[in-house]
Amino acid sequence: MHIDVLTLFPEMFASPLSHSIVKRALEKAKLSIELIDFRKFCTDKHKQVDDYPFGGAPGMVIKPEPIFRAVDYLKEERKNILGHKPFPLVYLTPQGETYSQQIAKEFSEMDYLALLCGHYKDVDYRVREHLVMKEISIGNYVLSGGELPAMVIIDTVARLQQGVLTNIESAYSDSFQTDSLDGPYYTRPREYRGYSVPDVLISGNHKKIEEWQQKKRNEFTERMKK
């Protein structure tokens, strides 16, 4: 899978792409990522990406030209991956659909994805009308830009690539893979500072263990709904 990230701040990605699961996905060539600084697609002398909005609203808005030009460039560069498919540009915005594990799975099964990181007040709405395939929010709050949400999406997609996790079944049993949350886990030692592992988990009775685990998953899920 290949992901292009359109951003004004590519330096922000240096650390997240250099550690843990994402690093492993890149090293195993299960995932490739290119950071596209769309400021480079400005043609004016000062490389200005933003301007005042029509109508006199407060804040600055990213101009359409650099984003349209960047997408034109990527459509040409990624023809071998895209074929005749529409360009899958995802805009990261608080106004988008709330990100979920189901969307992560959908993205992880794609050969190619492009993430657009907005900044300032917004991007010119013509970008959203004519270029964007899907708008995604990672929660009901406002960040300074789309870079952190892009990192979240990259991480969730990376761990679902075959061969990245030591045991892919671990990912498939995580919270949100189904309609319920995952339950609690314990490891050695059996007792620590007077706190013990539940007896059922060391009983060897697999039926009772599964019943206990399902009960706990249900409890965790109901707790979240309150």
C-alpha positions as CSV (number, residue, x, y, z in Angstrom):
1,M,0.0,0.0,0.0
2,H,1.2,3.5,-0.8
3,I,0.1,6.7,1.1
4,D,0.7,10.3,0.0
5,V,0.4,13.0,2.6
6,L,-0.2,16.5,1.4
7,T,1.0,18.8,4.1
8,L,2.6,22.2,4.8
9,F,4.6,20.7,7.6
10,P,6.3,17.4,6.5
11,E,8.9,17.7,9.3
12,M,6.2,16.8,11.8
13,F,6.1,13.3,10.5
14,A,9.8,12.4,11.1
15,S,9.4,10.8,14.5
16,P,6.0,9.0,14.0
17,L,7.3,7.3,10.9
18,S,10.6,6.3,12.5
19,H,9.3,4.1,15.4
20,S,7.2,1.2,16.3
21,I,4.7,-0.5,14.0
22,V,4.8,2.2,11.3
23,K,8.6,1.8,11.1
24,R,8.2,-1.9,10.8
25,A,5.6,-1.6,8.1
26,L,8.0,0.7,6.1
27,E,11.0,-1.6,6.6
28,K,9.1,-4.6,5.5
29,A,7.8,-2.7,2.4
30,K,4.2,-3.5,3.4
31,L,3.6,0.3,3.3
32,S,5.3,3.2,1.6
33,I,4.7,6.9,2.4
34,E,5.6,10.1,0.6
35,L,5.2,13.5,2.2
36,I,4.1,16.1,-0.4
37,D,4.7,19.7,0.7
38,F,2.1,21.4,-1.4
39,R,3.6,24.8,-0.8
40,K,6.0,23.8,-3.5
41,F,3.2,24.0,-6.0
42,C,2.7,27.7,-5.5
43,T,3.8,29.8,-8.4
44,D,4.0,33.2,-6.9
45,K,7.3,34.7,-5.6
46,H,6.5,34.3,-1.9
47,K,5.0,30.8,-2.1
48,Q,1.9,32.1,-0.4
49,V,-0.6,29.3,0.4
50,D,-3.3,31.2,2.3
51,D,-5.4,34.3,1.8
52,Y,-8.3,36.2,3.4
53,P,-11.7,34.6,2.8
54,F,-14.4,36.4,0.8
55,G,-17.1,37.7,3.0
56,G,-14.9,39.1,5.7
57,A,-14.8,36.1,8.1
58,P,-11.9,35.9,10.6
59,G,-8.9,33.6,9.9
60,M,-7.0,32.6,6.8
61,V,-8.0,30.0,4.2
62,I,-5.7,27.8,2.1
63,K,-5.9,28.8,-1.6
64,P,-7.1,26.2,-4.1
65,E,-4.3,26.5,-6.6
66,P,-1.5,24.7,-4.8
67,I,-3.7,21.8,-3.8
68,F,-5.2,21.4,-7.3
69,R,-1.7,21.4,-8.8
70,A,-0.4,18.9,-6.3
71,V,-3.3,16.6,-7.0
72,D,-2.8,16.9,-10.7
73,Y,0.8,16.0,-10.2
74,L,-0.1,12.9,-8.1
75,K,-2.7,11.7,-10.5
76,E,0.0,11.6,-13.1
77,E,2.6,10.1,-10.8
78,R,0.3,7.3,-9.4
79,K,-1.3,6.2,-12.7
80,N,0.4,2.8,-12.4
81,I,-1.4,2.3,-9.0
82,L,-4.7,4.1,-9.7
83,G,-5.4,2.8,-13.2
84,H,-8.9,4.2,-14.0
85,K,-10.0,4.5,-10.3
86,P,-11.0,7.9,-8.9
87,F,-8.3,9.7,-7.0
88,P,-8.9,8.8,-3.3
89,L,-8.2,12.1,-1.6
90,V,-9.2,12.2,2.1
91,Y,-9.5,15.6,3.8
92,L,-8.9,15.7,7.5
93,T,-11.4,18.1,9.1
94,P,-13.5,18.4,12.2
95,Q,-16.5,18.5,9.9
96,G,-15.8,15.0,8.5
97,E,-17.2,11.6,9.3
98,T,-15.8,10.3,12.7
99,Y,-13.0,7.9,12.1
100,S,-13.6,4.3,13.2
101,Q,-11.9,0.9,13.1
102,Q,-14.3,0.0,10.2
103,I,-13.0,2.9,8.1
104,A,-9.4,2.0,9.1
105,K,-10.0,-1.6,7.7
106,E,-11.5,-0.1,4.5
107,F,-8.5,2.1,4.0
108,S,-6.0,-0.7,4.8
109,E,-7.4,-2.8,1.9
110,M,-6.7,0.0,-0.6
111,D,-3.6,0.0,-2.8
112,Y,-3.4,3.8,-2.6
113,L,-4.6,6.6,-0.4
114,A,-3.9,10.4,-0.3
115,L,-4.4,12.4,2.9
116,L,-4.9,16.1,2.8
117,C,-3.8,18.0,5.9
118,G,-5.6,21.3,6.2
119,H,-4.4,24.2,8.2
120,Y,-5.5,27.7,9.2
121,K,-9.3,28.2,9.1
122,D,-9.9,25.7,6.3
123,V,-9.1,25.0,2.7
124,D,-11.0,26.7,-0.2
125,Y,-14.3,24.9,-0.4
126,R,-13.7,24.2,-4.1
127,V,-11.1,21.7,-3.1
128,R,-13.7,19.9,-1.0
129,E,-16.3,20.0,-3.7
130,H,-14.2,18.8,-6.6
131,L,-11.2,16.9,-5.3
132,V,-12.0,15.3,-2.0
133,M,-13.4,11.7,-2.0
134,K,-14.0,11.5,1.8
135,E,-13.8,13.8,4.8
136,I,-12.6,12.4,8.1
137,S,-12.6,13.7,11.7
138,I,-10.8,11.9,14.5
139,G,-13.0,13.5,17.2
140,N,-15.2,16.4,18.2
141,Y,-12.5,18.9,18.8
142,V,-10.3,21.2,16.8
143,L,-6.6,20.8,16.1
144,S,-4.2,23.2,14.5
145,G,-3.9,21.1,11.4
146,G,-4.5,17.8,9.8
147,E,-1.1,16.4,10.5
148,L,-1.9,14.6,13.8
149,P,-5.1,13.0,12.3
150,A,-3.0,11.8,9.3
151,M,-0.6,10.2,11.7
152,V,-3.5,8.4,13.4
153,I,-4.8,7.1,10.1
154,I,-1.3,5.9,9.0
155,D,-0.8,4.0,12.3
156,T,-4.2,2.3,12.2
157,V,-3.6,1.3,8.5
158,A,0.0,0.2,9.0
159,R,-0.9,-2.4,11.7
160,L,-3.5,-4.0,9.6
161,Q,-1.1,-4.8,6.7
162,Q,-0.4,-8.5,6.5
163,G,3.0,-9.4,7.9
164,V,3.5,-6.2,10.0
165,L,2.2,-7.5,13.4
166,T,3.8,-10.8,14.5
167,N,0.3,-12.2,14.9
168,I,-2.4,-10.5,12.7
169,E,-5.1,-12.2,14.8
170,S,-4.0,-9.8,17.6
171,A,-5.2,-6.9,15.5
172,Y,-8.5,-8.7,14.6
173,S,-9.3,-9.2,18.3
174,D,-8.8,-5.6,19.3
175,S,-11.5,-3.2,20.5
176,F,-13.8,-1.9,17.7
177,Q,-13.1,-4.8,15.3
178,T,-16.7,-5.9,16.3
179,D,-19.5,-4.1,18.1
180,S,-17.8,-4.6,21.4
181,L,-14.7,-3.4,23.2
182,D,-11.9,-5.8,24.1
183,G,-11.7,-7.0,27.7
184,P,-8.9,-7.1,30.3
185,Y,-5.6,-9.0,30.0
186,Y,-3.2,-10.3,32.7
187,T,0.3,-11.7,32.5
188,R,3.0,-13.0,34.9
189,P,3.5,-12.8,37.8
190,R,0.3,-14.3,39.1
191,E,0.4,-12.1,42.2
192,Y,1.9,-8.6,42.4
193,R,1.8,-6.4,45.5
194,G,-1.2,-8.4,46.7
195,Y,-3.1,-8.2,43.5
196,S,-3.9,-11.6,41.9
197,V,-4.8,-12.8,38.4
198,P,-8.4,-14.0,38.4
199,D,-8.5,-17.7,39.2
200,V,-10.5,-18.6,36.1
201,L,-7.7,-17.5,33.8
202,I,-5.3,-20.1,35.4
203,S,-7.9,-22.8,35.7
204,G,-7.2,-24.4,32.3
205,N,-10.9,-24.6,31.7
206,H,-11.1,-23.0,28.2
207,K,-14.9,-22.9,28.1
208,K,-15.1,-21.0,31.4
209,I,-12.2,-18.7,30.3
210,E,-14.1,-17.8,27.1
211,E,-17.3,-17.1,29.1
212,W,-15.4,-14.9,31.5
213,Q,-13.7,-13.0,28.7
214,Q,-17.0,-12.4,26.9
215,K,-18.6,-11.2,30.1
216,K,-15.8,-8.7,30.6
217,R,-16.1,-7.5,27.0
218,N,-19.8,-6.9,27.5
219,E,-19.1,-5.0,30.7
220,F,-16.5,-2.8,29.1
221,T,-18.8,-2.1,26.2
222,E,-21.7,-1.2,28.4
223,R,-19.5,1.0,30.5
224,M,-18.5,3.0,27.5
225,K,-22.1,3.6,26.5
226,K,-23.0,5.3,29.8
